[in-house]
Amino acid sequence: AKYFKLARVIKENDMGINSVRFSACGRKIVSSLDDNTVRVWDMISGRELQIFNGHCKQAIIAEFSPNGQTVVSSSVDETIRLWDVKSGAQVTKLEGYPNWIWCVNFSPDGNSLLSCASDRTIRILDVHSGKEIQKLVGHSKVVLDAQFSFDGQMIVSSSADKTIGIWDVKSGEKLKLLTGHFDYVRRAVFSSNGQFVLSCSWDRTIRIWNVESGEQFKIFEGHSDRVDDVKYFPDGQTIVSCSYDKTIRLWDVNTENEIQRLEGHFDWIKSVDVSPDGNTLVSGSYDSTVRIWR
């Protein structure tokens, strides 16, 4: 595994950073902030390319479309917004949600949006019309995150009810319920082959599950506070996590050992992402900085 060092610190305007995500080409980063803005950065120069103004409360999450031309964001203001990366213009505003929208992201083909709100539902929306295609119901508390599988056929959801749901996109049916975490499950993501799910929780652990059997078969322990984000590296052999303990940690999937610890943030780290080539990490923290590690 590569050894990472701090390459750049991007200082935001004294506002907490809730999410950071790479574009599919790996050249841009999008961040969502507590000052209600969503910002796009050039990964190499650290220059701010675009600032999207429109949300009237904190922006919770933002991410690029697969083609990199659009950014989607969700907010405490109960809206989902789509933005044109080139012009900075708001393209679409989707309303009518009850309460916070904890997550929103694109399907692999870019035609659908996946969102989850405080009403315990997961919704699949048509990007172009904003119409609801599918509504997934089954969690007993807030759904904090939901992600498509790489082939777009399944969805994994993570909830404050301490469970992880696996769903069929076409039918909307719940295929599996993964139980074992003993606090909020903050995020869960599929492996590239769709056979495994990687999850992180406020119980301070990271776990890997077999989708077919529903069994947990790996657990990564070491963080001393809640774990808010977790990602696979492109090779599937390494994972990266970030925590309220102010550290980013890299783990070996096979041995379950911590490989490296990245320190420097001086407040909660809410978000971490891996570039598509696996050579760069980006992290966002409540210390008002985005940090790039290479």
PAVOTOR-634949 format. One record per residue (C-alpha): residue number from 1; x, y negated, z negated; residue in one letter. Coordinates in Angstrom, 3 decimals. Example, Ala and Ser with C-alpha at 12.3 -4.5 7.8 and 13.67 -1.06 7.14 Angstrom:
// PAVOTOR-634949
 num       px       py       pz residu
   1   12.300    4.500   -7.800      a
   2   13.670    1.060   -7.140      s
// end
This chain:
// PAVOTOR-634949
 num       px       py       pz residu
   1    0.000    0.000    0.000      a
   2    1.078   -3.542    0.727      k
   3    2.261   -5.791   -2.096      y
   4    0.328   -9.090   -2.166      f
   5    1.552  -12.514   -3.265      k
   6   -0.224  -15.856   -3.511      l
   7    0.051  -17.654   -0.151      a
   8   -2.277  -20.638   -0.531      r
   9   -4.575  -22.382   -2.992      v
  10   -7.530  -24.312   -1.583      i
  11   -8.922  -26.677   -4.199      k
  12  -12.639  -27.332   -4.033      e
  13  -14.293  -30.383   -5.605      n
  14  -14.441  -29.184   -9.219      d
  15  -17.307  -26.839   -8.446      m
  16  -17.557  -23.115   -9.058      g
  17  -17.164  -20.846   -6.034      i
  18  -19.743  -18.092   -5.809      n
  19  -18.623  -16.199   -2.720      s
  20  -15.833  -15.970   -0.143      v
  21  -15.976  -13.935    3.077      r
  22  -13.770  -13.499    6.136      f
  23  -15.073  -13.782    9.682      s
  24  -14.868  -10.598   11.788      a
  25  -11.833  -12.018   13.622      c
  26  -10.134  -12.715   10.274      g
  27   -9.233  -16.300   11.165      r
  28  -11.924  -18.085    9.170      k
  29  -13.281  -17.964    5.635      i
  30  -16.725  -19.061    4.488      v
  31  -17.368  -20.051    0.872      s
  32  -20.551  -20.855   -1.055      s
  33  -20.404  -23.331   -3.906      l
  34  -22.224  -24.573   -6.979      d
  35  -22.360  -28.054   -5.395      d
  36  -25.023  -26.607   -3.006      n
  37  -22.651  -26.603   -0.012      t
  38  -21.341  -23.875    2.253      v
  39  -17.884  -24.459    3.740      r
  40  -15.836  -22.906    6.531      v
  41  -12.034  -22.867    6.347      w
  42   -9.222  -22.037    8.696      d
  43   -7.423  -19.131    7.069      m
  44   -3.967  -19.999    8.448      i
  45   -3.827  -23.774    7.875      s
  46   -6.227  -23.948    4.920      g
  47   -8.035  -26.790    6.709      r
  48  -11.755  -27.311    6.140      e
  49  -13.459  -26.854    9.522      l
  50  -17.099  -27.315    8.573      q
  51  -19.311  -28.229    5.662      i
  52  -22.969  -27.206    5.713      f
  53  -25.245  -29.477    3.685      n
  54  -28.889  -28.605    3.173      g
  55  -29.400  -26.355    0.179      h
  56  -30.765  -28.357   -2.739      c
  57  -29.466  -25.974   -5.416      k
  58  -26.384  -23.746   -5.802      q
  59  -25.421  -21.670   -2.767      a
  60  -25.123  -18.084   -4.012      i
  61  -23.660  -16.293   -1.007      i
  62  -22.649  -16.994    2.589      a
  63  -21.307  -14.819    5.361      e
  64  -20.540  -14.900    9.079      f
  65  -22.573  -13.164   11.762      s
  66  -20.693  -10.316   13.515      p
  67  -19.904  -12.615   16.482      n
  68  -18.697  -15.396   14.162      g
  69  -20.939  -18.065   15.698      q
  70  -23.430  -18.289   12.841      t
  71  -23.263  -18.397    9.045      v
  72  -26.123  -17.230    6.848      v
  73  -26.470  -18.451    3.261      s
  74  -28.859  -18.011    0.361      s
  75  -29.474  -20.184   -2.640      s
  76  -31.115  -20.751   -5.989      v
  77  -33.391  -23.114   -3.993      d
  78  -35.319  -20.028   -2.766      e
  79  -34.300  -20.419    0.889      t
  80  -32.158  -18.576    3.411      i
  81  -30.471  -20.797    5.973      r
  82  -28.664  -20.115    9.235      l
  83  -25.968  -22.527   10.385      w
  84  -24.166  -23.064   13.677      d
  85  -20.439  -22.753   12.956      v
  86  -19.339  -24.982   15.839      k
  87  -21.727  -27.916   15.356      s
  88  -22.419  -27.571   11.625      g
  89  -26.150  -27.867   12.301      a
  90  -28.782  -25.944   10.379      q
  91  -30.401  -23.579   12.883      v
  92  -33.076  -21.937   10.739      t
  93  -34.540  -22.289    7.270      k
  94  -36.482  -19.321    5.889      l
  95  -38.754  -20.088    2.948      e
  96  -41.485  -18.451    0.927      g
  97  -39.299  -16.435   -1.402      y
  98  -40.188  -16.066   -5.047      p
  99  -37.187  -17.180   -7.057      n
 100  -33.435  -16.767   -6.452      w
 101  -32.184  -14.998   -3.351      i
 102  -29.213  -13.083   -4.668      w
 103  -27.871  -11.806   -1.393      c
 104  -28.228  -12.133    2.343      v
 105  -26.189  -10.558    5.106      n
 106  -26.303   -9.522    8.738      f
 107  -26.893   -6.087   10.193      s
 108  -23.892   -4.742   12.165      p
 109  -25.596   -5.669   15.470      d
 110  -26.371   -9.189   14.217      g
 111  -30.102   -8.901   14.974      n
 112  -31.399   -8.439   11.425      s
 113  -30.862   -9.999    8.028      l
 114  -30.913   -8.141    4.754      l
 115  -31.938  -10.080    1.665      s
 116  -32.722   -9.361   -1.954      c
 117  -34.496  -11.630   -4.375      a
 118  -35.400  -11.827   -8.039      s
 119  -38.794  -10.213   -7.272      d
 120  -37.034   -6.779   -7.190      r
 121  -37.521   -6.375   -3.430      t
 122  -35.153   -5.905   -0.521      i
 123  -36.294   -7.309    2.809      r
 124  -35.115   -6.767    6.360      i
 125  -35.832   -9.814    8.518      l
 126  -35.602  -10.467   12.237      d
 127  -32.836  -13.053   12.758      v
 128  -34.586  -14.770   15.656      h
 129  -38.160  -14.984   14.365      s
 130  -37.531  -14.780   10.613      g
 131  -40.332  -12.208   10.414      k
 132  -40.188   -9.382    7.901      e
 133  -39.426   -6.031    9.560      i
 134  -39.256   -3.911    6.439      q
 135  -39.726   -4.336    2.693      k
 136  -37.981   -1.919    0.325      l
 137  -39.523   -1.563   -3.117      v
 138  -38.309    0.685   -5.912      g
 139  -35.938   -1.091   -8.292      h
 140  -37.376   -1.945  -11.713      s
 141  -35.310   -5.130  -12.171      k
 142  -33.654   -7.814  -10.037      v
 143  -31.797   -6.519   -6.968      v
 144  -28.408   -8.231   -7.074      l
 145  -26.990   -7.038   -3.764      d
 146  -27.782   -4.981   -0.681      a
 147  -25.562   -3.954    2.233      q
 148  -26.020   -2.102    5.515      f
 149  -23.983    0.989    6.353      s
 150  -21.523    0.498    9.230      f
 151  -23.918    2.202   11.688      d
 152  -26.858    0.105   10.460      g
 153  -28.963    3.198    9.640      q
 154  -28.836    2.998    5.845      m
 155  -28.868    0.366    3.120      i
 156  -27.255    0.500   -0.306      v
 157  -28.674   -1.709   -3.061      s
 158  -27.392   -2.552   -6.530      s
 159  -29.590   -3.742   -9.345      s
 160  -29.857   -5.112  -12.855      a
 161  -31.730   -1.867  -13.623      d
 162  -28.223   -0.240  -13.659      k
 163  -28.951    1.915  -10.591      t
 164  -27.864    2.059   -6.956      i
 165  -30.426    2.787   -4.243      g
 166  -29.769    4.409   -0.862      i
 167  -32.464    3.615    1.716      w
 168  -33.364    4.597    5.264      d
 169  -33.589    1.463    7.425      v
 170  -36.197    2.761    9.889      k
 171  -38.680    4.254    7.432      s
 172  -37.915    2.038    4.431      g
 173  -37.835    5.198    2.341      e
 174  -35.576    5.554   -0.698      k
 175  -33.255    8.503   -0.025      l
 176  -31.277    8.547   -3.268      k
 177  -31.007    6.858   -6.627      l
 178  -27.492    6.842   -8.102      l
 179  -27.355    6.585  -11.881      t
 180  -24.361    6.386  -14.203      g
 181  -23.446    2.736  -14.701      h
 182  -24.589    1.465  -18.092      f
 183  -24.959   -2.242  -17.234      d
 184  -25.953   -4.359  -14.202      y
 185  -24.573   -3.004  -10.924      v
 186  -23.298   -6.143   -9.210      r
 187  -22.315   -4.772   -5.810      r
 188  -22.210   -1.519   -3.861      a
 189  -20.800   -0.913   -0.376      v
 190  -20.606    2.053    1.982      f
 191  -17.357    3.609    3.140      s
 192  -16.863    3.258    6.912      s
 193  -18.027    6.848    7.544      n
 194  -21.149    6.367    5.401      g
 195  -20.325    9.370    3.193      q
 196  -19.381    7.414    0.082      f
 197  -20.577    4.404   -1.862      v
 198  -18.250    2.156   -3.862      l
 199  -19.811    0.196   -6.728      s
 200  -18.821   -2.288   -9.424      c
 201  -20.646   -3.181  -12.590      s
 202  -20.821   -5.428  -15.593      w
 203  -19.962   -2.256  -17.555      d
 204  -16.361   -3.113  -16.424      r
 205  -16.020   -0.018  -14.221      t
 206  -15.758    0.684  -10.507      i
 207  -17.145    3.987   -9.238      r
 208  -17.267    6.016   -6.036      i
 209  -20.286    8.198   -5.271      w
 210  -21.008   10.961   -2.784      n
 211  -24.045    9.833   -0.763      v
 212  -25.126   13.372    0.167      e
 213  -25.116   14.797   -3.370      s
 214  -25.735   11.555   -5.270      g
 215  -22.882   12.507   -7.605      e
 216  -20.295   10.106   -8.963      q
 217  -16.844   11.554   -8.392      f
 218  -14.372    8.758   -9.113      k
 219  -14.173    6.068  -11.777      i
 220  -11.682    3.202  -11.995      f
 221  -11.204    1.674  -15.429      e
 222   -8.986   -1.201  -16.541      g
 223  -10.856   -4.483  -16.180      h
 224  -11.559   -6.042  -19.578      s
 225  -14.709   -7.912  -18.513      d
 226  -17.508   -7.555  -15.989      r
 227  -16.568   -6.690  -12.397      v
 228  -18.370   -8.896   -9.881      d
 229  -17.080   -7.796   -6.471      d
 230  -15.407   -4.801   -4.871      v
 231  -14.252   -3.948   -1.341      k
 232  -12.657   -1.101    0.556      y
 233   -9.540   -1.841    2.576      f
 234   -9.964   -0.934    6.281      p
 235   -8.021    2.329    5.784      d
 236  -10.378    3.443    2.994      g
 237   -7.409    4.421    0.798      q
 238   -7.254    1.257   -1.309      t
 239   -9.933   -0.811   -3.014      i
 240   -9.820   -4.340   -4.392      v
 241  -11.929   -5.711   -7.233      s
 242  -12.313   -8.998   -9.082      c
 243  -13.540   -9.687  -12.560      s
 244  -14.526  -12.173  -15.211      y
 245  -11.227  -11.132  -16.856      d
 246   -9.645  -13.543  -14.277      k
 247   -7.748  -10.782  -12.449      t
 248   -7.919   -9.188   -9.024      i
 249   -6.883   -5.539   -9.007      r
 250   -5.923   -3.107   -6.288      l
 251   -6.608    0.585   -6.840      w
 252   -5.485    3.791   -5.155      d
 253   -8.627    5.700   -4.126      v
 254   -7.013    9.129   -4.422      n
 255   -5.289    8.785   -7.798      t
 256   -7.743    6.244   -9.315      e
 257   -4.682    4.299  -10.519      n
 258   -4.268    0.532  -10.528      e
 259   -1.597   -0.347   -7.942      i
 260   -1.356   -4.095   -8.391      q
 261   -2.810   -6.923  -10.443      r
 262   -3.084  -10.446   -9.025      l
 263   -3.171  -13.212  -11.603      e
 264   -3.392  -16.991  -11.258      g
 265   -7.073  -17.879  -11.374      h
 266   -7.904  -19.452  -14.733      f
 267  -11.651  -18.780  -14.794      d
 268  -14.108  -16.058  -13.738      w
 269  -13.445  -14.601  -10.298      i
 270  -16.790  -14.170   -8.578      k
 271  -15.772  -12.900   -5.164      s
 272  -13.011  -11.165   -3.217      v
 273  -12.695  -10.068    0.408      d
 274  -10.189   -8.219    2.587      v
 275   -9.291   -9.399    6.087      s
 276  -10.218   -6.998    8.922      p
 277   -6.538   -6.045    9.402      d
 278   -6.078   -5.421    5.660      g
 279   -3.161   -7.850    5.411      n
 280   -4.817  -10.769    3.618      t
 281   -7.059  -11.157    0.590      l
 282   -9.226  -14.124   -0.298      v
 283  -10.690  -14.810   -3.744      s
 284  -13.095  -17.418   -5.089      g
 285  -13.395  -18.456   -8.708      s
 286  -15.187  -20.718  -11.158      y
 287  -11.826  -22.513  -11.501      d
 288  -12.842  -24.350   -8.264      s
 289  -10.178  -22.692   -6.127      t
 290  -10.142  -20.339   -3.183      v
 291   -6.903  -18.375   -3.152      r
 292   -5.333  -16.598   -0.215      i
 293   -3.018  -13.661   -0.924      w
 294   -0.705  -12.037    1.613      r
// end
